[in-house]
Amino acid sequence: MNPYMQYMYSYPHKTAYGPLQGVSLREYAPLLAGGGHGLYLHVPFCQAKCGYCNLFSVTGQGEDAVDRYLDAVERQAAQYAEALAECDCQFSDLVIGGGTPLYLTERQLERVFILLTSYFDIAPQSEMVIETAPNQTTREKLAIIKRAGVTRVSMGIQSFSDRDLAALRRGHTGEKAREALVLLKEFEFRCVNVDFIYGIPGQTVESLLDSLKEALEYGPDELFLYPLYVKHGVGLEREGVVLNPEAAYEQYLAASGYLKEAGFRQDSMRRFVRQKGSSHQIEDINRAETMGGHIRVDRKKKREFSECGFGTSLALGCGGRSYLGNLHFCTPYAVDRRECLKRLEEYEKEEDYTRISHGILLSEDEVRRRYVIRHLFIRPGIKRRMYEKHFGSHMIKDFPLLSDWLNQGFIEWQQDEQEEILALTERGLGLSDYLGPKLISPQIRKKMEEWKP
């Protein structure tokens, strides 16, 4: 069994999208009425393209090229704001992703926040997230995003080992990552999360744990562990890199065990959230009682249930993805430099950004699948009554495969405050990337297989 078949971070994957006709943002604007929506800005620029990266990003773009892109983003924002004028829309979450958003100059970074707050109503005390990389994390840029109200900073480190970083074709060194972490700590953002990769050729359990132990010295609030994938069209594929899934799984087991012992709560195969009361003095407490002068911490406290299958999110920029009811849309998926630059040019020349020409309209069956995938693979799982309320049926009847997984010990029924929850077992959690793809419908799988870069 290969534990690493596909990362199901969303469903369906962009490779299943296709041309759409006669669809306009104005038609779907009422779904963005009121509050509670997400706003995403995609910044598709990087200093270097990592060997494993299959995201929409380009390198080698100077200040003028970035300015042209931001001009297009502002035109899109103006058209979107006009389309939403009657909806009284307020965004509660803002995410600026990439690419590497802090690749922008200080002037351009200032412009981004002015642009976003000028055209859109972003709620006070909203969650504001931005991604960065060690080489782009400077004191001046952190000061800008701090003043803008950013609450969460996510940084891809991947490893402190320069040998690992070279194997991944990362553009930074371990020392540069250390310097960036020191800076982030100084600015006291509400949440700092760092990403690491395992399964790198030549990496061992010991070398992975060395990186994680060092990371914890900087007190990150969350840590994400990603298995290395070599997807079609990425640099490592062209270099003929071969992975060892058995070694990667052994590293996962050791790393997840170590982080849980260090006081982190595991919310998914990848996400580890720091708990107060661990040996590393972590910060957001779940429950602690003073007993005989000692602090007893409930480290088994679960992540609170949060509905995530029906959220609405609007994306700006080239490569960002929007979710409006059963409509998902974005620019056509691209990985290699030539295709990304082609899509970027098309985006900058677009006259009507409210015209939606590429995406997918989900059937009722696909909406059910999306709901199951979005909840099952992040704890606490799927609430039985909530599923029945939404779909008027039982999830086991809708997806007989779940019955097989119950028998195989991948999932189990758990009782939580008089509520039945279908959740991954510890074994199932570690095999999320093996189980998740099995829930892809035949129709979506066919479209994904037909996609060509």
C-alpha positions in Angstrom: 0.0 0.0 0.0 1.4 3.4 -1.0 0.1 5.9 1.7 0.7 8.8 -0.5 -1.7 8.8 -3.5 -3.0 12.4 -3.4 -3.4 15.4 -1.1 -7.2 16.1 -0.9 -6.9 19.7 0.3 -10.0 20.6 -1.7 -12.5 18.8 -3.8 -12.8 18.7 -6.8 -9.2 19.4 -7.9 -8.7 22.3 -10.4 -7.7 19.7 -13.1 -11.4 18.7 -13.1 -12.5 22.2 -14.0 -13.5 23.1 -17.6 -14.9 25.9 -19.8 -18.1 27.6 -18.6 -20.5 29.7 -20.7 -23.1 32.2 -19.7 -22.0 32.4 -16.0 -21.5 35.7 -14.3 -20.5 36.8 -10.8 -23.5 39.1 -10.7 -25.8 36.0 -10.9 -24.1 34.5 -7.8 -23.5 37.8 -5.9 -26.5 37.2 -3.5 -24.6 34.3 -2.0 -22.1 36.9 -0.7 -24.8 38.9 1.1 -24.1 39.7 4.8 -21.0 38.6 6.7 -18.9 35.5 7.3 -17.2 35.2 3.8 -13.6 34.7 2.9 -11.5 37.0 0.6 -8.4 35.6 -1.0 -5.7 37.4 -3.0 -3.3 35.3 -5.0 0.2 36.7 -5.5 1.8 34.4 -8.1 5.5 35.5 -7.8 8.4 33.7 -6.3 12.2 34.2 -6.2 12.7 30.6 -7.3 10.4 27.7 -8.3 10.8 24.8 -5.8 11.5 21.4 -7.3 8.2 20.0 -6.0 5.9 23.0 -6.6 2.8 22.4 -8.6 1.2 25.7 -7.6 0.5 28.6 -9.9 3.7 30.7 -9.6 6.3 32.4 -11.8 9.8 33.5 -11.2 12.1 36.2 -12.7 9.5 39.0 -12.6 10.7 42.5 -11.9 9.0 45.4 -10.2 7.3 46.6 -13.4 5.8 43.2 -14.0 4.4 43.0 -10.5 3.0 46.6 -10.9 1.1 45.5 -14.0 -0.3 42.6 -12.1 -1.5 44.8 -9.2 -3.1 47.1 -11.8 -5.1 44.2 -13.1 -6.0 43.1 -9.5 -7.3 46.6 -8.9 -9.4 46.6 -12.0 -10.8 43.2 -10.9 -11.5 44.5 -7.4 -13.3 47.5 -8.7 -15.6 45.3 -10.9 -16.2 42.8 -8.1 -17.0 45.6 -5.7 -19.5 47.0 -8.2 -21.1 43.6 -8.6 -21.5 43.2 -4.9 -22.7 46.8 -4.2 -26.3 45.7 -3.4 -25.3 42.7 -1.2 -24.0 44.5 1.9 -21.1 42.0 1.8 -18.6 41.8 4.6 -15.6 39.6 4.7 -14.5 38.0 8.0 -11.3 36.3 6.6 -8.6 37.6 4.4 -5.9 35.4 3.0 -3.0 36.6 0.9 -1.3 33.5 -0.6 1.0 32.6 -3.4 3.5 32.3 -4.7 5.3 34.4 -2.1 3.3 37.5 -1.1 6.3 39.1 0.6 8.2 38.9 -2.7 6.5 42.3 -3.3 8.4 45.4 -2.5 7.5 47.4 0.6 5.7 50.0 -1.7 3.7 47.2 -3.4 2.9 45.5 -0.2 1.4 48.8 1.2 -0.6 49.1 -2.0 -2.1 45.7 -1.6 -3.6 46.5 1.8 -4.8 49.9 0.7 -6.4 48.2 -2.4 -8.2 45.5 -0.4 -9.6 47.8 2.3 -10.6 50.4 -0.3 -12.8 48.1 -2.4 -14.1 45.6 0.2 -15.6 45.7 3.7 -13.3 43.6 5.9 -14.8 43.1 9.3 -13.0 44.5 12.4 -11.1 41.8 14.3 -11.1 39.7 11.1 -8.6 36.9 10.6 -5.9 38.1 8.3 -3.4 35.5 7.0 -0.3 36.0 4.8 2.3 33.6 3.5 6.0 34.2 3.4 9.4 32.5 2.8 12.6 33.0 4.7 14.4 35.1 2.1 11.6 37.5 1.8 10.9 37.9 5.6 12.4 41.3 6.4 11.9 43.6 9.4 10.4 46.3 7.2 7.9 44.0 5.5 6.8 42.4 8.8 6.2 45.9 10.2 3.9 46.7 7.2 1.8 43.6 7.6 1.7 44.0 11.4 0.3 47.6 11.0 -2.2 46.2 8.4 -3.6 43.9 11.0 -2.3 40.5 9.9 -3.0 37.9 12.6 -1.4 34.8 11.1 1.9 34.4 9.2 2.6 31.1 7.5 6.2 30.3 6.5 7.6 27.4 4.5 10.8 26.2 6.0 10.7 22.5 5.0 14.0 21.7 6.7 16.9 23.3 8.6 19.2 20.9 6.7 21.0 22.6 3.8 21.3 19.2 2.1 17.5 18.7 2.3 16.9 22.2 1.0 19.2 21.7 -1.9 17.4 18.4 -2.7 14.1 20.3 -2.7 15.5 23.1 -4.9 14.6 25.6 -2.2 16.1 29.1 -2.5 17.0 29.6 1.2 19.4 28.1 3.7 18.8 26.8 7.1 20.5 29.9 8.6 18.2 32.2 6.7 15.2 30.3 8.1 16.5 30.8 11.6 16.9 34.5 11.1 13.4 34.8 9.7 11.9 32.9 12.7 13.7 35.2 15.1 12.2 38.2 13.3 8.7 36.7 13.4 8.9 36.1 17.1 9.8 39.7 17.7 6.6 41.0 16.1 4.4 38.7 18.2 1.8 37.8 15.6 -1.2 36.1 17.1 -0.3 32.9 15.2 2.8 31.8 13.4 2.8 28.5 11.6 5.7 26.8 9.9 5.8 24.1 7.2 8.1 21.1 7.0 8.5 18.3 4.5 9.3 14.7 5.0 10.1 11.9 2.6 13.0 13.9 1.0 15.5 11.6 -0.7 18.4 11.1 1.8 16.4 12.3 4.7 16.2 10.1 7.8 13.9 9.9 10.8 16.7 11.4 12.9 17.4 14.3 10.6 13.7 15.1 10.3 13.3 15.1 14.1 16.4 17.3 14.4 14.6 19.9 12.3 11.4 19.6 14.3 13.2 19.9 17.6 15.0 23.0 16.4 11.7 24.5 15.2 10.1 24.2 18.6 12.8 26.3 20.1 11.2 29.3 18.3 7.8 28.6 19.8 5.6 28.3 16.6 1.8 28.1 17.3 1.2 25.6 14.6 3.3 23.3 12.5 2.4 21.5 9.3 4.0 18.3 8.1 3.8 17.6 4.4 4.9 14.5 2.6 7.0 15.2 -0.5 5.1 14.7 -3.7 6.6 14.8 -7.2 3.6 15.7 -9.4 3.4 15.9 -13.1 5.1 19.0 -14.5 7.3 19.9 -11.6 11.1 20.2 -11.6 11.9 17.1 -9.6 9.9 15.0 -12.1 12.1 16.3 -14.9 15.1 15.3 -12.8 13.8 11.8 -12.4 13.6 11.9 -8.6 12.2 8.7 -7.1 10.5 8.7 -3.7 10.4 6.0 -1.0 6.8 6.0 0.5 7.7 3.4 3.1 10.5 5.5 4.5 8.3 8.6 4.4 5.5 6.8 6.4 8.1 5.8 9.0 9.1 9.4 9.2 5.5 10.5 9.6 4.9 8.1 12.5 8.0 9.3 14.3 7.4 13.0 13.7 3.7 13.0 14.6 4.5 11.0 17.7 7.2 13.4 18.7 5.0 16.5 18.2 2.1 15.0 20.2 4.5 14.2 23.0 5.7 17.8 22.9 2.2 19.0 23.5 0.8 19.5 20.0 -2.8 18.5 19.2 -3.1 16.8 15.8 -6.0 18.1 13.8 -5.3 16.3 10.6 -2.6 14.3 8.9 -0.7 17.6 8.4 -1.8 20.1 11.0 -0.4 20.2 14.6 -1.6 22.9 17.0 0.3 23.9 20.0 -1.3 23.4 23.4 -0.5 25.2 26.6 1.1 23.2 29.4 3.6 21.3 27.3 7.3 21.3 28.0 7.7 24.1 25.5 5.3 26.5 27.3 2.7 26.6 24.6 -0.1 29.2 24.4 -3.8 28.5 23.8 -5.1 26.5 26.7 -7.7 23.8 26.3 -8.3 22.9 29.9 -6.0 23.0 33.0 -6.8 22.4 36.6 -4.6 23.2 39.6 -4.3 20.0 41.7 -1.9 19.7 44.5 0.3 22.4 43.0 0.5 20.7 39.6 -1.1 21.6 36.3 -3.0 18.8 34.7 -3.6 19.5 31.0 -6.2 17.6 28.9 -4.1 17.1 25.8 -6.9 14.9 24.3 -9.2 18.0 23.9 -10.4 17.9 20.4 -10.7 20.6 17.8 -14.1 22.2 18.0 -16.4 21.1 15.1 -16.6 23.7 12.4 -18.7 23.5 9.2 -16.5 23.9 6.2 -18.4 22.4 3.3 -20.6 25.3 2.4 -18.3 28.3 3.0 -18.3 31.2 0.5 -14.9 32.6 -0.7 -14.1 35.1 -3.4 -10.7 35.2 -5.0 -8.7 38.0 -6.6 -5.8 37.6 -8.9 -4.6 35.0 -11.4 -4.6 31.4 -9.9 -7.0 32.1 -7.0 -10.1 29.9 -6.6 -13.6 31.1 -5.6 -16.3 29.0 -4.0 -19.9 30.3 -4.4 -22.4 27.6 -3.6 -22.1 24.8 -6.1 -20.0 27.1 -8.4 -16.2 26.8 -8.1 -14.1 28.8 -10.5 -10.6 30.1 -11.2 -8.2 30.7 -14.1 -7.2 27.4 -16.0 -4.8 25.3 -14.0 -1.2 25.7 -14.9 2.2 24.5 -13.5 5.1 25.1 -15.8 6.5 28.5 -16.5 5.3 28.9 -20.1 1.7 28.1 -19.2 1.7 30.2 -16.1 3.0 33.2 -18.0 0.4 32.7 -20.7 -2.4 32.6 -18.1 -0.9 35.7 -16.4 -1.0 37.6 -19.7 -4.6 36.6 -20.3 -5.6 37.7 -16.8 -3.9 41.1 -17.2 -5.7 41.7 -20.6 -9.2 40.7 -19.3 -11.8 43.3 -19.7 -14.7 41.8 -17.8 -13.6 40.0 -14.6 -17.2 39.3 -13.6 -17.5 36.9 -16.6 -16.8 33.4 -15.3 -15.4 31.2 -18.1 -13.6 28.4 -16.3 -14.7 26.3 -13.4 -17.2 23.6 -12.4 -20.9 23.4 -11.3 -21.2 20.7 -8.7 -24.0 18.2 -8.8 -25.8 17.3 -5.5 -23.7 14.1 -5.4 -20.5 16.1 -5.7 -21.6 18.5 -3.0 -22.1 15.5 -0.7 -18.7 14.1 -1.5 -17.1 17.5 -0.9 -18.8 17.7 2.5 -17.6 14.2 3.5 -14.0 14.9 2.3 -13.8 18.3 3.9 -14.9 17.0 7.3 -13.7 13.4 7.6 -10.0 14.3 7.1 -9.8 17.0 9.7 -10.8 16.3 13.3 -13.2 15.9 15.0 -14.9 14.4 11.9 -18.5 14.3 10.5 -21.5 14.8 12.8 -24.1 12.3 11.8 -27.1 14.5 12.6 -25.5 17.5 10.8 -25.1 15.4 7.7 -28.6 14.1 7.8 -29.9 17.7 8.3 -28.1 18.9 5.2 -28.8 16.0 2.9 -31.8 14.1 4.3 -30.0 10.7 4.2 -27.4 8.7 6.1 -23.8 9.0 5.0 -23.1 5.3 5.2 -25.9 4.6 2.8 -24.7 7.4 0.5 -21.1 6.2 0.6 -20.9 2.4 1.2 -17.1 2.6 1.2 -17.3 4.1 4.7 -18.7 0.8 5.9 -15.7 -1.0 4.6 -13.4 1.6 6.3 -15.3 1.0 9.6 -14.6 -2.7 9.3 -10.9 -2.1 8.4 -10.4 0.2 11.4 -9.7 3.3 9.4 -12.6 5.2 10.9 -14.9 4.8 13.9 -18.0 6.2 15.5 -17.3 8.4 18.5 -19.7 9.9 21.0 -19.3 13.6 21.8 -21.9 15.4 23.9 -24.8 13.1 22.8 -23.7 13.5 19.2 -22.4 10.7 17.0 -19.3 11.7 15.0 -17.6 9.6 12.3 -13.9 10.2 12.7 -10.6 8.8 11.5 -8.8 6.5 13.8 -5.1 7.1 14.5 -4.2 4.6 11.7 -6.7 6.2 9.3 -5.4 9.7 10.1 -1.9 8.7 8.9 -3.4 7.2 5.7 -5.5 10.2 4.8 -3.7 10.6 1.4 -4.5 6.9 0.6 -8.1 7.0 1.7 -9.2 10.4 0.4 -8.7 9.7 -3.3 -11.0 6.7 -3.0 -13.9 9.2 -2.5 -13.4 10.9 -5.8 -16.3 10.2 -8.1 -15.8 8.4 -11.4 -16.9 11.6 -13.3 -14.4 13.8 -11.5 -11.6 11.2 -11.8 -12.1 11.0 -15.6 -11.8 14.8 -15.9 -8.7 14.8 -13.8 -7.1 12.0 -15.9 -8.0 13.9 -19.1 -6.2 17.0 -18.0 -2.9 17.7 -19.8 -0.3 20.3 -18.8 
